[in-house]
Amino acid sequence: MTERRIGVVYLTDGRRDDLTYASAVALGLSHSREIDIHIVQSGFRSAPPPAVLRVLQAKGHRLATHTLSTVDRGLSGHGHITSTAYEKAEAIATVSGEHDVVCYLDNDTLAMSPFDLAAAAPKTQPLAAVPDLSISTGFDNPAFFENCDRHGLERRYFNSGFMAINVSRWIGSGIPERYDSAVKEHADFCPYWDGSCIHIDQCALNIAANGAWETLPLEFNVQKSAFQTAYWDRALIRHYTGPEKFLPAVAHRIDSRERSVLGRISCNCGELGLNIPPAYLGLPYRVNRLRRRADRTKISRLLDGFLAV
Protein backbone atom coordinates (compact mmCIF):
# COMPACT_ATOMS: atom_id res chain seq x y z
CA MET A 1 0.00 0.00 0.00
CA THR A 2 1.41 3.39 -1.01
CA GLU A 3 2.07 5.73 1.90
CA ARG A 4 -0.09 8.82 1.68
CA ARG A 5 1.57 12.21 1.64
CA ILE A 6 1.64 14.38 4.71
CA GLY A 7 -0.84 17.23 4.46
CA VAL A 8 0.03 20.74 5.60
CA VAL A 9 -2.75 23.18 6.48
CA TYR A 10 -2.63 26.96 6.58
CA LEU A 11 -5.74 28.86 7.68
CA THR A 12 -6.16 32.40 6.35
CA ASP A 13 -8.69 35.20 6.25
CA GLY A 14 -6.69 36.82 3.43
CA ARG A 15 -5.40 39.76 5.46
CA ARG A 16 -1.77 38.60 5.62
CA ASP A 17 -1.36 36.30 2.67
CA ASP A 18 2.07 37.80 2.07
CA LEU A 19 2.98 35.75 5.15
CA THR A 20 0.91 32.73 4.11
CA TYR A 21 2.57 32.25 0.73
CA ALA A 22 6.07 33.18 1.88
CA SER A 23 5.73 30.62 4.68
CA ALA A 24 4.47 27.96 2.23
CA VAL A 25 7.36 28.62 -0.17
CA ALA A 26 9.93 28.46 2.65
CA LEU A 27 8.45 25.14 3.77
CA GLY A 28 8.40 23.77 0.24
CA LEU A 29 12.01 24.73 -0.39
CA SER A 30 13.15 23.16 2.90
CA HIS A 31 11.16 19.91 2.72
CA SER A 32 12.72 17.19 0.56
CA ARG A 33 9.81 14.76 0.92
CA GLU A 34 6.87 15.60 -1.33
CA ILE A 35 3.95 17.05 0.64
CA ASP A 36 0.50 18.48 -0.03
CA ILE A 37 0.05 22.08 1.09
CA HIS A 38 -3.52 23.24 1.65
CA ILE A 39 -4.46 26.91 1.95
CA VAL A 40 -7.82 26.99 3.73
CA GLN A 41 -9.45 30.35 3.04
CA SER A 42 -12.02 31.50 5.57
CA GLY A 43 -14.98 33.19 3.92
CA PHE A 44 -13.35 33.97 0.58
CA ARG A 45 -11.90 32.34 -2.52
CA SER A 46 -8.67 33.41 -4.20
CA ALA A 47 -6.16 31.69 -6.47
CA PRO A 48 -2.57 31.42 -5.21
CA PRO A 49 0.12 33.48 -6.95
CA PRO A 50 1.23 31.57 -10.08
CA ALA A 51 4.89 31.87 -9.10
CA VAL A 52 4.18 30.16 -5.75
CA LEU A 53 2.41 27.31 -7.52
CA ARG A 54 5.28 26.98 -9.98
CA VAL A 55 7.99 26.88 -7.29
CA LEU A 56 6.19 24.29 -5.16
CA GLN A 57 5.34 22.06 -8.12
CA ALA A 58 8.98 22.17 -9.25
CA LYS A 59 9.89 20.63 -5.88
CA GLY A 60 7.27 17.90 -6.30
CA HIS A 61 4.78 19.37 -3.82
CA ARG A 62 1.09 19.96 -4.47
CA LEU A 63 -0.74 23.16 -3.56
CA ALA A 64 -4.50 23.40 -3.21
CA THR A 65 -6.89 26.06 -1.93
CA HIS A 66 -10.15 25.41 -0.09
CA THR A 67 -12.93 27.76 0.93
CA LEU A 68 -14.28 27.43 4.45
CA SER A 69 -17.66 28.91 5.28
CA THR A 70 -17.16 31.30 8.16
CA VAL A 71 -18.76 30.06 11.37
CA ASP A 72 -20.06 32.98 13.42
CA ARG A 73 -19.57 32.00 17.04
CA GLY A 74 -20.41 35.49 18.18
CA LEU A 75 -16.86 35.81 19.53
CA SER A 76 -14.31 38.44 18.61
CA GLY A 77 -10.57 38.22 18.14
CA HIS A 78 -7.97 40.04 20.19
CA GLY A 79 -5.47 42.48 18.72
CA HIS A 80 -3.49 40.85 15.89
CA ILE A 81 -5.28 37.51 16.52
CA THR A 82 -8.49 37.56 14.51
CA SER A 83 -11.62 35.46 15.11
CA THR A 84 -10.53 33.24 12.19
CA ALA A 85 -8.25 31.50 14.70
CA TYR A 86 -11.32 29.76 16.14
CA GLU A 87 -11.63 27.77 12.90
CA LYS A 88 -8.47 25.67 13.18
CA ALA A 89 -10.40 22.47 13.87
CA GLU A 90 -12.64 23.10 10.85
CA ALA A 91 -9.61 23.77 8.65
CA ILE A 92 -8.04 20.49 9.71
CA ALA A 93 -11.31 18.64 9.07
CA THR A 94 -11.46 20.10 5.56
CA VAL A 95 -8.47 18.01 4.42
CA SER A 96 -8.38 15.17 6.96
CA GLY A 97 -9.98 12.70 4.55
CA GLU A 98 -6.97 12.97 2.24
CA HIS A 99 -4.18 12.26 4.74
CA ASP A 100 -3.13 10.03 7.60
CA VAL A 101 -1.04 12.83 9.09
CA VAL A 102 -1.90 16.54 8.91
CA CYS A 103 0.36 19.31 10.14
CA TYR A 104 -1.25 22.62 10.97
CA LEU A 105 0.96 25.72 10.67
CA ASP A 106 0.21 29.34 11.48
CA ASN A 107 1.12 31.63 8.61
CA ASP A 108 3.65 33.49 10.76
CA THR A 109 5.96 30.45 10.82
CA LEU A 110 9.13 30.28 8.75
CA ALA A 111 11.05 27.10 7.91
CA MET A 112 14.73 27.81 8.52
CA SER A 113 16.52 24.51 7.70
CA PRO A 114 15.92 21.25 5.83
CA PHE A 115 13.75 18.85 7.84
CA ASP A 116 11.05 16.21 7.45
CA LEU A 117 7.60 16.67 8.97
CA ALA A 118 7.34 12.89 9.27
CA ALA A 119 9.64 13.20 12.28
CA ALA A 120 6.95 15.27 14.02
CA ALA A 121 4.10 12.78 13.52
CA PRO A 122 2.67 11.63 16.87
CA LYS A 123 3.55 8.05 17.82
CA THR A 124 0.69 7.18 20.18
CA GLN A 125 -1.37 10.34 20.80
CA PRO A 126 -3.80 12.31 18.60
CA LEU A 127 -1.39 15.22 18.24
CA ALA A 128 2.16 16.34 18.86
CA ALA A 129 3.21 19.90 19.56
CA VAL A 130 5.81 22.11 21.21
CA PRO A 131 5.17 23.70 24.63
CA ASP A 132 4.29 27.37 24.60
CA LEU A 133 7.59 28.84 25.71
CA SER A 134 6.39 31.99 27.42
CA ILE A 135 3.41 30.37 29.18
CA SER A 136 4.81 26.95 30.15
CA THR A 137 7.84 28.59 31.75
CA GLY A 138 5.81 31.17 33.70
CA PHE A 139 7.48 34.00 31.76
CA ASP A 140 4.17 35.61 30.71
CA ASN A 141 1.98 34.23 33.47
CA PRO A 142 3.76 33.67 36.82
CA ALA A 143 0.55 32.22 38.29
CA PHE A 144 0.23 29.62 35.50
CA PHE A 145 1.24 26.60 37.60
CA GLU A 146 -0.91 27.65 40.57
CA ASN A 147 -3.91 28.21 38.27
CA CYS A 148 -3.47 24.79 36.64
CA ASP A 149 -3.47 23.12 40.04
CA ARG A 150 -6.47 25.17 41.22
CA HIS A 151 -8.59 24.21 38.21
CA GLY A 152 -7.45 20.61 37.82
CA LEU A 153 -5.47 21.11 34.60
CA GLU A 154 -2.17 19.59 33.59
CA ARG A 155 0.80 21.90 33.74
CA ARG A 156 1.72 20.84 30.22
CA TYR A 157 0.55 23.46 27.71
CA PHE A 158 1.32 23.52 23.98
CA ASN A 159 1.54 26.29 21.42
CA SER A 160 -1.08 25.80 18.70
CA GLY A 161 0.94 27.45 15.91
CA PHE A 162 2.36 24.08 14.91
CA MET A 163 0.47 20.85 15.47
CA ALA A 164 1.17 17.45 13.96
CA ILE A 165 -1.99 15.35 13.95
CA ASN A 166 -2.68 11.67 13.50
CA VAL A 167 -6.02 12.00 11.74
CA SER A 168 -7.71 8.78 12.85
CA ARG A 169 -6.72 9.23 16.49
CA TRP A 170 -7.66 12.94 16.36
CA ILE A 171 -11.17 12.10 15.11
CA GLY A 172 -11.62 9.28 17.61
CA SER A 173 -10.34 11.35 20.53
CA GLY A 174 -13.30 13.72 20.64
CA ILE A 175 -10.94 16.71 20.75
CA PRO A 176 -12.71 18.61 17.92
CA GLU A 177 -16.05 18.32 19.72
CA ARG A 178 -14.62 19.27 23.11
CA TYR A 179 -12.81 22.18 21.50
CA ASP A 180 -16.08 23.66 20.27
CA SER A 181 -17.46 23.63 23.81
CA ALA A 182 -14.20 24.85 25.35
CA VAL A 183 -14.10 27.86 23.02
CA LYS A 184 -17.47 29.08 24.31
CA GLU A 185 -16.55 28.53 27.97
CA HIS A 186 -13.12 30.10 27.54
CA ALA A 187 -14.69 33.29 26.21
CA ASP A 188 -16.14 33.85 29.68
CA PHE A 189 -13.35 32.48 31.84
CA CYS A 190 -9.84 31.14 31.27
CA PRO A 191 -8.66 28.69 33.94
CA TYR A 192 -5.01 29.12 32.94
CA TRP A 193 -5.19 32.84 33.69
CA ASP A 194 -7.95 32.58 36.31
CA GLY A 195 -9.91 35.26 34.48
CA SER A 196 -9.87 36.83 31.02
CA CYS A 197 -7.32 35.78 28.42
CA ILE A 198 -6.01 36.83 25.00
CA HIS A 199 -5.14 33.33 23.76
CA ILE A 200 -8.50 32.83 22.14
CA ASP A 201 -8.08 29.41 20.50
CA GLN A 202 -4.94 28.02 22.12
CA CYS A 203 -6.26 27.63 25.66
CA ALA A 204 -9.41 25.96 24.34
CA LEU A 205 -7.32 23.48 22.33
CA ASN A 206 -5.26 22.64 25.41
CA ILE A 207 -8.40 22.16 27.49
CA ALA A 208 -9.93 19.93 24.79
CA ALA A 209 -6.75 17.85 24.44
CA ASN A 210 -6.63 17.35 28.22
CA GLY A 211 -2.99 16.26 28.14
CA ALA A 212 -3.42 13.86 25.20
CA TRP A 213 -0.47 15.22 23.22
CA GLU A 214 3.18 14.37 22.66
CA THR A 215 5.94 16.86 23.25
CA LEU A 216 8.00 17.65 20.15
CA PRO A 217 11.58 18.92 20.20
CA LEU A 218 11.63 22.66 20.69
CA GLU A 219 13.23 23.21 17.29
CA PHE A 220 9.93 22.48 15.51
CA ASN A 221 8.31 25.65 16.88
CA VAL A 222 10.67 28.20 18.42
CA GLN A 223 8.40 31.08 19.31
CA LYS A 224 9.32 34.76 19.26
CA SER A 225 9.68 34.85 23.05
CA ALA A 226 13.03 33.10 22.43
CA PHE A 227 14.09 35.79 19.93
CA GLN A 228 17.87 36.23 19.72
CA THR A 229 18.58 33.30 22.04
CA ALA A 230 20.52 30.14 21.15
CA TYR A 231 17.15 28.41 20.71
CA TRP A 232 16.12 30.96 18.08
CA ASP A 233 19.46 30.48 16.33
CA ARG A 234 19.03 26.72 15.84
CA ALA A 235 15.29 26.59 15.09
CA LEU A 236 13.98 24.38 12.30
CA ILE A 237 10.81 26.48 12.32
CA ARG A 238 10.62 29.99 13.76
CA HIS A 239 7.23 31.21 14.92
CA TYR A 240 6.83 34.99 14.88
CA THR A 241 4.23 35.30 17.61
CA GLY A 242 3.04 38.78 18.51
CA PRO A 243 2.23 41.69 16.19
CA GLU A 244 5.69 41.89 14.55
CA LYS A 245 6.09 39.24 11.85
CA PHE A 246 8.91 38.26 9.50
CA LEU A 247 7.31 40.52 6.88
CA PRO A 248 7.89 43.32 6.40
CA ALA A 249 11.54 42.53 7.12
CA VAL A 250 13.17 45.30 9.14
CA ALA A 251 16.83 45.84 9.92
CA HIS A 252 16.63 45.70 13.72
CA ARG A 253 14.85 42.29 13.73
CA ILE A 254 16.42 40.35 10.83
CA ASP A 255 19.48 38.19 11.40
CA SER A 256 21.67 36.38 8.86
CA ARG A 257 19.62 33.16 8.91
CA GLU A 258 16.35 34.98 8.32
CA ARG A 259 17.93 37.11 5.59
CA SER A 260 19.16 33.94 3.88
CA VAL A 261 15.73 32.28 3.99
CA LEU A 262 13.88 35.37 2.76
CA GLY A 263 16.52 35.84 0.07
CA ARG A 264 15.94 32.30 -1.15
CA ILE A 265 12.19 32.87 -1.24
CA SER A 266 12.69 36.10 -3.18
CA CYS A 267 15.11 34.45 -5.63
CA ASN A 268 12.71 31.61 -6.38
CA CYS A 269 9.50 33.65 -6.18
CA GLY A 270 10.13 37.29 -7.00
CA GLU A 271 6.41 37.83 -7.52
CA LEU A 272 5.97 38.02 -3.75
CA GLY A 273 7.90 41.30 -3.77
CA LEU A 274 9.89 40.84 -0.58
CA ASN A 275 11.93 43.86 0.43
CA ILE A 276 14.91 42.55 2.38
CA PRO A 277 17.28 44.91 4.21
CA PRO A 278 20.84 44.45 2.89
CA ALA A 279 23.45 42.74 5.04
CA TYR A 280 25.42 45.94 5.56
CA LEU A 281 22.51 47.23 7.66
CA GLY A 282 23.33 44.71 10.40
CA LEU A 283 24.15 47.35 13.01
CA PRO A 284 20.50 47.98 14.08
CA TYR A 285 20.12 44.24 14.78
CA ARG A 286 23.25 44.17 16.94
CA VAL A 287 22.11 47.26 18.83
CA ASN A 288 18.69 45.67 19.39
CA ARG A 289 20.38 42.51 20.64
CA LEU A 290 22.37 44.54 23.15
CA ARG A 291 19.27 46.45 24.25
CA ARG A 292 17.37 43.21 24.85
CA ARG A 293 20.11 41.51 26.82
CA ALA A 294 18.14 41.31 30.08
CA ASP A 295 15.02 39.81 28.45
CA ARG A 296 17.12 37.39 26.44
CA THR A 297 18.99 36.23 29.53
CA LYS A 298 15.76 35.77 31.50
CA ILE A 299 13.95 33.64 28.90
CA SER A 300 17.12 31.62 28.20
CA ARG A 301 17.45 30.80 31.89
CA LEU A 302 13.76 29.82 32.13
CA LEU A 303 13.99 27.64 29.01
CA ASP A 304 17.15 25.94 30.20
CA GLY A 305 15.43 25.08 33.47
CA PHE A 306 12.21 24.02 31.76
CA LEU A 307 13.97 21.66 29.35
CA ALA A 308 16.11 20.18 32.12
CA VAL A 309 13.05 18.88 33.98
N, C-alpha and C positions, 0 to 999 in steps of 0.2 A: 504494500500500500504506500503510495507516494505521500511524503510528509507535506502537510499544508503549510503555506507561508505564514510567517508571523504578520499580524495586522497591526498597524500603528494608527491611532486615532488622534486627530486634532479637532477641537471644538472651537468654533469661531462665530462671532456675531458680525464680522466684517470690518470692525472698527480698526483693528491692528493687523491686517493681513500682510503688511510688510514684514511683521514678525513671523506670522504663520508660514509664509512661503520661504523666507530665509531659513527658518528653523528646519523645515522639511528638506530643503536643499542641503543644508549642513549634515543632517542625518543621512541622507542618501549618499553623499560623498564619503561619509565615514563608515558606512555599513557595507561590508563585502558580500554578505549573504543577501539574496534577493528578498525584498519585503514588499508588502502592499501598504501604501500610505493613503489613509482616508481623511479627507477634509470634510468634517460634518458642519454644515452651515445652518445656523439657527435663524429661522425665519426669513431666509433669502436664498437666492440661487445665483451663482456667478461662476464662470469658467476660470480655471487657473491660468496664470500667465503662460503662454506657449513655451517660453524659454525654460520655465520650471519643469514643465512636462517633458520637454526634450532632454534636459539634463538627467532627470530621474530615469527616463526610459533607456538612455544610453548606458546607465549603470545596471540595467536589468530590473529595476523596480517598477511597480505599477502605481499610478496615482488616480484616485477616483474622488469625486465630490458627491455629497449627499445633502439633501435638504431636510432639516428637522423642523417639524411644526412647533412653534414656540408654545410652551406650556406656561400659562399664567398662574403662578402659585400665589399671586397677590403679595409677593415679597420683593423687596428692593435689593440692589447691590450695596456695596460700600466702597466709596472712593474709586480706585482704579479697578476694583473687582466688580464686574457687572453681574446682573441677575442671570446671565447666560451660564454662569458657573454652576447653577443648580442642575443643569441638564447633562452633567457628565455621565450619569447612569444611562440616560436615554441615548447619548451618543455612542456609548459602548454597545448597547443593545442593537443599535442600527447595523452594526457590522459583525456581531458575534456569531451569526450563522455561517460566516465564511471562514472562520479561523478557530483553531484550538487554543491559541494564545493571542491575546490582544494587549498591546501596550498603549496606555493613554499618556499623552504628553501635553502639557501646557504649551502655548505658543511662545512663551518667553523662556524656552529652554534652547540651549545651543550645544550641539555635539562638538566636542573639542578634539577627540582622538579616535582612531579606529577601534571598534568594539563590536560585539555581537549581542543583540538583544536576547538571543536564546539563553545566554548565561543568566539573565534576570528572571526567567520563567519560574514561577513558584513550583516547589517540589511536592508539597503535600497540602498546602493551604489554597484558598480561592485567589489570593493576591499576594504580591510581594511589593515592598516599597521601602523607602529610606525614611528614617525618623526625621521629623521636622526639627531642624537644628536649633532654632531659637526658642522653640517651645519645650522640647524634650529636655533641654539642658537647664531650663529655668531662666534663660537670658531675658526673654520678653515677659515672662509671667512667673515671678518668684514663688507665687502661691500654687503653681501648677500641681506639684506633688501632693500637697495638702488637699487641694480641691478634688483630685482623683480619688484619694482615700475617703474623703467625706461623702462622695457621691457613688462610690462603689465601682469606679472605673479603673482599668489597667493604667499603669503609668507609661506604658508604651503608646506612642502617638506618632503617626506617619504623616509625611507631607504628600498631598494628593496631586502634586504637579507631575509626578511620574509614578505610574502604577502598572505593574505587569500582572496580567490576569489570566488564570486558567479558566476558560469560558465555561466548561461543564460544571466545575466546582463552584464558580461564581454564581451561576444560575441556581444550582441546588442549595446554595448556602442561605438563601433568603436575604442576602445583603441588599440587593436593589429595592426590595419591598420595605425593609426596615429603614433604609435610607430615606425613602419618601416620607415616612412618619417622623424620622428624626429631624428632617429639615424643618418641618412645621413646628416641632417642639423647641428646636434650637433657636428659632426666631424670637421666642419669648424668653428663653433662659438657656445659658450655656453652662453646663456643669464644670467644664474645664476652667472657666474664668469666674464661676460662681456669680454670674450676672450677664450682662450684655457682652457681645463678642463681634469682631469684624471678620472672622474666618467663616464665611457664610456656608460653604459647602464642606470644608475640610473636617470640621468638628463632627458634622452629621455623618460623614463617611466613617470616621473613627468609631463613633457610637454604634453605627450599623454593623461594622466589622467585628466589634466586641473582642478584639485581640486575635481574630482569625487571620493573621497576616504574617508573612515571613520578612525578616529584616534583610535588606539588600546592602551590599557594600556601599559606603558613603559616596564613592566616586560616581555612582549612577545618578545622583541628584544632589550636587553640592549647591546649596541655596546661597543667596546673596548675603546672608548674615555672616558667611565665612569669607566674604570678599577680602582679597589681598592676603589671605592666610596660606599656609602650605597646602591646606585642603583644596582651596580654590585653584592653586597652581597645578594640582595633579588630577583635576576632575575629568571624568569621561564626558559628563554632561553638566554644564553649568545652568543654574536656574535663577533667572534674574527677577526674584521676588521683589515686591515693592513697586513704586511708580516709575522708577528709572530702569529702562530696559537696555538691551544691547543695541537697539536702534532708537533714535539716532545715535551713532557712535560719537562720543565726545572725548577730548584729549585727556581729561583728568580721570576718566574711568576705564580707558582701554589699555590693556597690557599687550605684550608681544604675541601671546598665544591667541588672544581674541582678534588682534589685527590680522594674524595669519589666517584664521578661519574665515573672517569676513572678506579678506582679500581673495581667498579661494572661491567663496560664493560669488563675489563680484566678477572674477575672471571667467567663471563658468556660466554665469547668469547675469550679464550686465543689464538686462532689462529691469532688474529690481532696483537699479539706481542707488546703490549704497554709496554713501559719502564717508570715506574712511580717513580719519586724521593721519597725516604722514608720520613716519617713525621719528623724524627729527623733532616732533612736538611731544616728546616723551617726558619733558620736565614737569608739566602739570600733573602727570600721573605720579611721579616720584614725590612731588610736594604733597599731593593728596595722601599718599601712603604714609608720609611722615606725620601729617596732621592727624591721621586716624590710628596712630600707634597704640593708644590706650584701648580703644575699642577692639582692635585686632588682637591685642594681647589677651584681653578678657575672654573673647569668644574662643580663641585658641586654647586657653587653659580649660575652659568649660568642656570643649569638645574632646580634648585629650583625656580628661577625667571621665566623661561620658562613655567614650569608646573603650576605656580600660576596664569598665565594669563587666 
